[in-house]
Amino acid sequence: MSEDEKGKRFLELIDQQNNVQWKIITKLTLLVQSKWNSSKLHIELESLIETHTKITKELNNLDENNSIL
């Protein structure tokens, strides 16, 4: 992957990560409002955390030589 492609992918991943983070905040807010009694929100939150973890791992592995980070 070229440096230009890595840079573009990096920006895409950062955008995705930001969107997932906002979704996590929204779900947490709703979960607190439900007094932690929503199984559906628990499952959705677990899924979002898994997605966030995958994005973070890809970001961390994107540049093995640390030239863009």
C-alpha positions as CSV (number, residue, x, y, z in Angstrom):
1,M,0.0,0.0,0.0
2,S,1.4,3.4,-1.0
3,E,1.9,6.2,1.5
4,D,-1.0,8.1,-0.2
5,E,-3.3,5.1,0.2
6,K,-2.2,4.7,3.8
7,G,-3.0,8.3,4.5
8,K,-6.4,8.0,2.9
9,R,-7.2,4.8,4.8
10,F,-6.0,6.5,8.0
11,L,-8.4,9.3,7.5
12,E,-11.3,6.9,6.7
13,L,-10.6,4.9,9.8
14,I,-10.4,8.0,12.0
15,D,-13.8,9.1,10.6
16,Q,-15.3,5.7,11.2
17,Q,-13.9,5.6,14.7
18,N,-15.3,9.0,15.5
19,N,-18.8,7.9,14.3
20,V,-18.6,4.7,16.4
21,Q,-17.6,6.7,19.5
22,W,-20.6,9.0,19.1
23,K,-22.9,6.0,18.8
24,I,-21.3,4.5,21.9
25,I,-22.0,7.7,23.8
26,T,-25.6,7.7,22.6
27,K,-26.2,4.1,23.6
28,L,-24.6,4.6,27.0
29,T,-26.8,7.7,27.6
30,L,-29.9,5.6,26.7
31,L,-28.7,2.8,28.9
32,V,-28.2,5.0,31.9
33,Q,-31.7,6.6,31.3
34,S,-33.2,3.1,31.2
35,K,-31.5,2.5,34.6
36,W,-29.3,-0.2,32.9
37,N,-32.4,-2.4,32.2
38,S,-32.2,-2.7,28.5
39,S,-30.8,-6.0,27.1
40,K,-31.1,-4.7,23.6
41,L,-28.9,-1.7,24.4
42,H,-26.3,-3.9,26.2
43,I,-26.0,-6.0,23.0
44,E,-25.8,-3.0,20.7
45,L,-23.2,-1.4,23.0
46,E,-21.1,-4.6,22.9
47,S,-21.3,-4.7,19.1
48,L,-20.2,-1.0,18.9
49,I,-17.3,-1.7,21.3
50,E,-16.2,-4.6,19.2
51,T,-16.3,-2.5,16.0
52,H,-14.3,0.3,17.7
53,T,-11.7,-2.3,18.8
54,K,-11.4,-3.6,15.2
55,I,-11.0,-0.1,13.8
56,T,-8.4,0.8,16.5
57,K,-6.4,-2.4,15.8
58,E,-6.4,-1.6,12.0
59,L,-5.3,2.0,12.8
60,N,-2.4,0.7,14.9
61,N,-1.4,-1.8,12.3
62,L,-1.8,0.5,9.3
63,D,1.7,1.9,9.5
64,E,4.3,-0.5,10.7
65,N,7.1,2.0,10.3
66,N,5.3,4.8,12.1
67,S,5.8,7.1,9.2
68,I,2.3,8.6,9.1
69,L,1.4,8.4,12.8
